[in-house]
Amino acid sequence: MRYYERNVNYYETDQMAVVHHSNYIRYFEEARVAFMDQVGYPYERLEREDILSPVIEVSCKYIHAIRFGDRIRIGVRLTKMSRVKCSFSYEITDAATGEIRARGKSEHGYVSRDGKPVAMNREHPDFYNAFLAELEPEDE
């Protein structure tokens, strides 16, 4: 599992003074982009190589509210990897206490700019192997 930390901004909260639910998905994305940087294959490189990675599915289970001023830690793990798609799981915790705030999952495809699936193992083996080395399948 790789980790990404950030502070919660005021503008991310709603009238109840908690982080609006849509921002959790953004936190997942930030952590996923940081994951790619950490494994040596930044998202910008993927795009330079004309590969896009659309979200196929995303889910979030909200456990405890996150509030303005909190520092959160997002754990991200690559749980599945195939030639044309991958899946991640996420766990958001309070960086100070370790309390779990949310858990989530996302699935992504790999497509060319014209929307056709790309076999990453064949066409981009450096990327595929960097990700494969990080694979941590979930217990089901």
NUSETI-985235 format. One record per residue: x, y, z of N, C-alpha, C, O in turn. Coordinates in steps of 0.05 Angstrom, whole numbers, padded with zeros to 5 digits, always signed. Each point is the difference from the previous one (the first is absolute). Example, Ala and Ser with C-alpha at 12.3 -4.5 7.8 and 13.67 -1.06 7.14 Angstrom:
BEGIN
+00264-00114+00156-00018+00024+00000+00018+00024+00000+00021+00000+00013 -00028+00021-00027+00016+00024+00001-00015+00022+00014+00010+00022+00004 
This chain:
BEGIN
+00017-00023+00000-00017+00023+00000+00018+00025+00000+00020+00001+00014 -00028+00018-00030+00014+00026-00001-00018+00021+00014-00024-00004+00003 +00037+00026+00006-00015+00020+00016+00003+00028-00011+00021+00007-00012 -00041+00008+00016-00001+00028-00008-00014+00016+00022-00021-00009+00010 +00032+00031-00001-00012+00017+00021-00007+00027-00010+00013+00011-00018 -00034+00001+00030-00008+00027-00007-00016+00012+00022-00011-00015+00017 +00009+00041-00017-00017+00015+00019-00027+00004-00014-00001+00004-00024 -00020-00003+00040-00027+00005-00011-00004+00030+00000+00004+00014+00019 -00013-00004-00042-00006+00028-00004-00028+00008+00007-00018-00017-00002 +00014+00041+00009-00027+00010+00008-00020-00003-00023-00022-00008+00004 +00031+00015-00028-00019-00001-00023-00009-00029-00007-00019-00003-00015 +00031-00017+00027-00009-00027-00005-00023-00009+00018-00011-00022-00003 +00003+00040+00022-00021-00007+00019-00027+00010-00009-00002+00017-00017 -00019-00028+00030-00027+00009-00006-00012+00015+00023+00014+00007+00019 -00040-00002-00019-00013+00015+00021+00001-00014+00027-00004+00012+00021 +00008-00038-00021+00002-00015+00025+00029+00000+00011+00005-00013+00020 +00012+00028-00033+00028+00003+00008+00017-00026-00003+00020-00004+00013 -00030-00014-00031+00015-00024-00006+00007+00000-00029-00012+00014-00016 +00032-00030+00009+00008-00001-00029-00023-00011-00016-00012-00021+00007 +00006+00035-00029-00022-00009-00018+00008-00027-00012+00023-00005-00006 -00043-00013+00004+00005-00027-00009+00015-00002-00026+00015-00019-00004 -00019+00038-00014+00013-00002-00027+00031+00003+00002+00014-00010-00017 -00005+00023+00038+00029+00004+00003+00015-00025+00007+00024-00002-00006 -00037-00018+00017+00014-00025+00006+00010-00013-00026+00022-00011-00001 -00038+00013-00020+00009-00011-00026+00024+00016-00010+00018-00012-00012 -00018+00038+00016+00024+00016-00007+00024-00009+00016+00022-00001-00011 -00026-00004+00037+00023-00010+00016+00011-00026-00011+00024-00004+00000 -00042-00014-00009+00010-00025-00012+00017+00006-00024+00021-00012-00004 -00031+00031-00013+00015+00007-00024+00028+00011+00007+00020-00007-00012 -00019+00025+00031+00025+00012+00008+00020-00022+00010+00023+00000-00007 -00034-00018+00022+00017-00022+00010+00009-00018-00022+00023-00010+00000 -00040+00005-00019+00007-00017-00023+00022+00013-00017+00018-00014-00009 -00020+00040+00004+00020+00014-00015+00026+00000+00015+00022-00003-00012 -00023+00007+00039+00025-00002+00016+00012-00028-00001+00024-00003-00001 -00041-00018+00001+00009-00027-00002+00016-00004-00026+00021-00012+00000 -00031+00023-00022+00013-00002-00026+00028+00014+00001+00019-00010-00010 -00018+00033+00023+00025+00014+00004+00020-00018+00016+00023-00002-00007 -00034-00009+00029+00017-00016+00017+00011-00025-00013+00023-00009+00007 -00037-00003-00026+00010-00024-00013+00016+00007-00025+00009-00018-00015 -00005+00044+00010+00018+00008-00022-00013+00002-00027+00013+00000-00020 -00040+00001+00020-00014+00002-00026-00022+00022+00003-00023-00007+00002 +00031+00032-00002-00019+00022+00005-00023+00000-00021+00004-00008-00023 -00027+00017+00031-00023+00001-00017+00006+00017-00025-00010-00007-00022 +00026+00028+00025+00007+00016-00023+00014-00016-00022-00004+00004-00023 +00020-00023+00032+00014-00017-00019-00020-00017-00016+00003-00004-00024 -00022-00007+00039-00020-00016-00013-00014+00016-00022-00004-00010-00022 -00004+00034+00028-00014+00017-00019+00019+00008-00023-00009+00001-00023 +00034+00004+00028+00020+00006-00021+00002-00024-00020+00005+00004-00023 -00010-00028+00034+00002-00024-00017-00028-00006-00012-00004-00022-00010 -00014+00042+00011-00027-00002-00012-00017-00022+00012-00016-00012-00014 +00019+00007+00040-00017-00019+00014-00017+00015+00020+00010+00017+00015 -00036-00023-00015-00018+00012+00019-00010-00023+00018+00001-00023-00007 -00009+00031+00031-00009-00020+00019-00027+00008+00013-00001+00010+00022 -00020-00014-00037-00027+00008+00010-00009-00018+00023+00007-00023+00003 -00022+00036+00015-00012-00014+00022-00023-00017-00011-00018+00010-00014 +00018-00035+00021-00022-00019-00008-00020-00002+00023-00024-00001-00005 +00034+00001+00029-00017-00002+00024+00014+00012+00024+00024-00002+00002 -00039+00014+00016+00011+00010+00025-00021-00002+00022-00024+00004-00005 +00033-00010+00029-00018-00001+00023+00014+00010+00025+00025-00001+00001 -00041+00010+00018+00012+00010+00025-00019-00007+00023-00024+00004-00002 +00035-00014+00023-00015-00005+00025+00009+00021+00020+00023+00000+00008 -00041+00017+00000+00006+00021+00019-00003-00011+00028-00022-00010+00007 +00042+00013+00010+00000-00012+00026-00002+00021+00022-00018-00002+00017 +00036+00022-00018-00001+00022+00020+00006+00026-00016+00016+00000-00018 -00029+00021+00026+00002+00026-00014+00029+00010+00001+00015-00004+00019 -00008+00017-00041+00025+00015-00002-00008+00029+00001-00019+00008-00013 +00035+00008+00027-00007+00029+00004+00023+00018-00008+00023-00009-00003 -00030+00034-00002+00020+00020-00006+00022+00000+00021-00005-00002+00024 +00030+00003-00033+00023+00000+00018+00012-00027+00006+00022-00002+00009 -00038-00019-00015+00011-00027+00004+00023-00005-00019+00000+00010-00022 +00019-00026+00030+00021-00010-00018-00007-00029-00004-00003-00016+00019 +00000+00008-00044-00007-00027-00007+00022-00014-00014+00017+00012-00013 -00017-00038+00016+00019-00018-00013-00016-00020-00017-00018-00013+00010 +00025+00012-00035-00015-00018-00018+00019-00022-00009+00021+00005-00013 -00028-00029+00021+00015-00024-00009-00012-00009-00026-00025-00002-00003 +00041-00004-00016-00009-00009-00026+00015-00026-00007+00024-00002+00003 -00039-00017-00013+00011-00026-00007-00011-00009-00027-00024+00001-00005 +00042-00011-00012-00007-00012-00025-00009-00028+00006+00016-00017+00009 -00042+00010-00014-00010-00026+00007-00004-00019-00023-00001-00024+00003 -00002+00035-00027-00003-00017-00024+00014+00014-00024+00001+00024-00002 +00011-00041-00015+00013+00011-00023-00003-00020-00023+00007-00024+00003 -00018+00033-00025-00002-00017-00024+00013+00016-00023+00011+00022+00005 -00013-00033-00028+00012+00014-00023-00013+00027-00006+00014+00018-00008 -00040-00016+00013-00015+00024-00008-00013+00015+00022-00013+00021-00005 +00015-00030+00030-00011+00015+00022+00013-00007+00027+00015-00020+00002 -00021+00037+00018+00010-00005+00027-00020+00010+00020-00018+00015-00006 +00022-00024+00031-00017+00008+00022+00016+00008+00024+00022-00011+00005 -00032+00031+00010+00013+00010+00024-00019-00002+00024-00025+00001-00004 +00036-00003+00028-00016+00004+00024+00013+00022+00016+00024+00005-00003 -00040+00009+00019+00008+00023+00015-00009-00001+00028-00021-00012+00006 +00037+00023+00012-00009+00003+00028+00009+00028+00009+00024+00006+00000 -00044+00010+00008+00006+00027+00010+00000-00002+00030-00020-00009+00012 +00042+00018+00001+00001+00001+00029+00008+00028+00009+00010+00016-00015 -00016-00010+00040+00009+00024+00013+00031-00004+00004+00008-00019+00012 +00007+00038-00022+00029-00003+00000+00011+00000+00029+00021-00013+00005 -00034+00027+00013+00009+00001+00028-00008-00024+00017+00016-00010+00015 -00041+00001-00019-00010-00021+00018-00002-00028-00013-00001-00020+00014 +00002+00019-00041-00003-00025-00014-00029-00010-00003-00004-00021-00011 -00015+00037+00021-00028-00007-00002-00008-00002-00029+00006+00018-00016 -00020-00040+00009-00009-00003-00028-00024+00018-00005-00019+00000+00015 +00021+00015-00037-00021+00019-00007-00016-00010-00024-00024+00005-00002 +00037-00019-00016-00014-00010-00024+00016-00022-00014+00025-00001+00004 -00039-00015-00019+00014-00020-00017-00013+00001-00027-00024+00007-00003 +00039-00014-00018-00011+00001-00027+00015-00017-00019+00020-00012+00006 -00031+00011-00030+00011-00016-00022-00004+00015-00026-00019+00015-00003 +00037-00020-00016-00005+00010-00027+00012-00019-00020+00019-00015+00005 -00031+00015-00029+00010-00017-00022+00004+00019-00024-00016+00018-00005 +00038-00023-00010+00008+00017-00022+00007-00016-00024+00012-00022+00002 -00018+00032-00025+00008-00013-00025+00024+00015-00011+00008+00021+00009 +00004-00033-00030+00022+00013-00015-00009+00001-00029-00005-00020-00012 +00003+00044+00002-00009+00004-00027+00018+00020-00014+00013+00017+00012 -00013-00019-00039+00014+00020-00016-00018+00025-00002-00023+00000+00009 +00034+00021-00020-00015+00025-00003-00026-00003-00016-00019+00016+00003 +00018-00036-00020-00024-00005-00016-00019-00019+00015-00020-00009-00012 +00026+00002+00037-00018-00016+00016+00003-00030-00003-00017-00015+00011 +00037+00005-00025+00003-00028-00003+00017-00012+00022+00020+00013+00009 -00027-00037+00001+00016-00012+00022+00029-00004-00008+00006-00006-00023 +00012+00010+00042+00029-00003-00005+00010-00023+00018-00005-00001+00024 +00018-00019-00037+00012-00022+00015+00027+00010+00011+00020+00000-00014 -00021+00008+00039+00023+00013+00013+00024-00019+00001+00023+00009-00003 -00027-00035+00008+00022-00019+00001+00016-00001-00026+00024-00004+00001 -00038+00007-00023+00013-00001-00026+00010+00028-00009+00023+00002-00010 -00040+00018+00012+00007+00026-00011+00015+00019+00019+00014+00018-00010 -00016-00023+00036+00014+00017+00019+00010-00018+00023-00009+00003+00023 +00028-00021-00029+00009-00019+00021+00013+00013+00024-00002-00011+00022 +00015+00034-00025+00012+00014+00023-00021+00007+00020+00003-00004+00024 -00025+00016-00034-00022+00007+00018-00012-00025+00012-00004-00001+00025 -00002-00018-00041-00013-00025+00009+00016-00013+00022-00010-00008+00021 +00036+00005-00025+00018-00013+00019+00003+00017+00026+00002-00012+00022 -00001+00038-00025+00002+00017+00024-00025-00003+00018+00002-00002+00024 -00025+00000-00037-00025-00004+00015-00002-00028+00011-00008-00005+00023 +00015-00015-00040-00001-00028+00009+00017-00004+00025-00008-00016+00017 +00030+00029-00015+00017-00002+00024-00013+00010+00025+00008-00007+00022 -00029+00024-00025-00014+00011+00023-00026-00015+00007-00013+00008+00019 +00006-00028-00034-00025-00014+00003-00002-00013+00028+00017-00014+00009 -00039+00021+00005-00007-00012+00026-00029-00009-00001-00018+00015+00009 +00012-00038-00019-00027-00009-00002-00014+00000+00027+00012-00006+00021 -00038+00013-00021-00016+00000+00024-00010-00028+00006-00004-00016-00018 +00001+00010+00044-00013-00025+00008-00029+00003-00005-00013+00019+00009 +00002-00038-00023-00029+00002-00006-00016-00022+00013-00024-00001-00003 
